[in-house]
Structure formats: C-alpha cells, structure tokens
Amino acid sequence: MPIVERIPPRTADLGGGLSIRRALPTRQRRMVGAWCFLDHVGPLTGGSMHVDAHPHTALQTFTWMIEGEILHRDSLGHEQIIRPGQVNLMTAGHGIVHSEDSLPHAERLHAAQLWIALPYAEAQRAPDFAHHPDLPRWNTGTCQCTLLAGSHDGRTAPASLYTPLVGIDLHSVQGASLELPLRRQFEYGLLVLQGAADLGDEHLTSDEFVYLGDGNEHLSLSLAPDSRLLLLGGAPYGEAPVMWWNFVGHSRADVAAALRDWESGSPRFGRVAGDADSPRRRLSAPPWPWSGA
Ligand code: MN
C-alpha cells in the first residue's frame, strides 16, 4: 500500500458568495506532477458561478464538469458551453483572458477546476482553447472510469499536454472495489469529490485529499455507494514555478511583467466580448505580495 499523506483542504471564495474547497496548492503540498491547482466546486443546488474576465499565463486551465453547465468565453473569441462529462482545456501560454458563468437553467453545480503548469520551454507558447466532449470511458466491476487527461492502461485522453501526467474520474453508484495499475515514476494524489472511500485502513470522506507519493505499481481502493473520486498523477515536476493570483511564471519577474501588462491593458491579453459585445468587466489583481519586483 502507498504511504498516505492527508492534506486538509482550505475553503476559498470565488466571488458572488460561492465557496469552494481548494486542495492544491496548500502549505503541505504545492503540486502533484504538473497539476498545480485544484478547486472543487459544489456539489450544490441553486448556486451559481460568475467569474469576470481575468488573465492567465504559463499554465493550462482544465475544467471537469460533473453537474451543471458553464459558459466559457475567451480573448481568442471562443464561446463554449461545457456540460457534464466534458473537459475544457485552455492553454494560456504567453497570455489569455477568459470569463466563466454558470447557466441560469442549470440547478446543480459540480466541477473540478485544475491548473497544469507549463514547463519552462512551453511557458511562452501561443494561447489555445480546446473543448473535449468525448473521453475514454470504461467499467472496472461496478466502477465507471473516465480518463480525463493523459494515458492509462492503453487508453489516451484527447487533451494536448506538455508534461507526462494523468487524471481519472472514478464513479460508482452501488459501490465498488478495484485495483488500478499505476506508473512507478509518477506521484499521485486522490480527492474524494463525493461520498467516501477506503484505501487500506484509511477511510476518506468528501473533500479529503491524499498524497500517495511515487514508486507504486497499483492502487487498491473501495468506493462507498454513490461516490466519486479524482485521481491525479504525474512525473514529479521539480522546482515549483512561481504562482500568484492567476499567473504562473518561472520567476517573480515573469509574474511581475504579466501583472504590469494586465494592469496597463497591454494587447498581450486581449479582451473577452460580453453579452452586448462590450468587453466584460475585468478583475483586478490583489496587492503585490513581495517588495520590489
Ligand atoms: Mn481562470
């Protein structure tokens, strides 16, 4: 059995009264492979999510929609509704802006929002957006598995990635016991999105995130009825990048330059069209946390 390091989530406010749980980064753990950010939104009834235009750099945003519908708009001109069972992947690279709004007729909201740090050589690549409605799915006994990202056991998800990593959604209505093959060179983390699970003697309930380390060849786990887990893995990233607000960079100077470009309205970031073709309201960054640049 892998060593299990429990990492308590912290709550964060996405604005508009929407409270979410953040599993990455935390003081205990900043990354799992190149996965550097993990927000768990919902599950909730009657809530809504509205995030005005904001920039990103040197990362990919990865949205896994479980319940509800969210409209993504970006400065490349994409307008894409994401529905349950689908992935949106936005590659920020040199710079992009987007907004996200849950649609009013969707009563339920449940999603995982992740970031993937781009490696140094890809950090300045051209921005891009892709919608992936069809993902590899299979059953292991009574567990429904969906490959969200990367490759697993001969299957490959469609998302374009720049570092070796994997993401798998595990869902069981009636409960399940399963053994998943792992890659020894990957480190892994597991988040309970709904319900409960047992990993050996460890009992995990909703929003518990555990780090499993690397060097493991398989993972044995049991899901309680009506449970859903998110398994993340990847090659250890090395030195963590600088992360501040919505920016990733490979130095504080990178992030400071991105902030200056955002605040000065530089064409680096472009604009997101709004409902009446006027630009969406732009979010402002919090105060710069470090003295000097
Ligand atoms: Mn964003």
Residues whose N, C-alpha, C, O or C-beta is under 5 A from the ligand:
A	BS01	MN	none
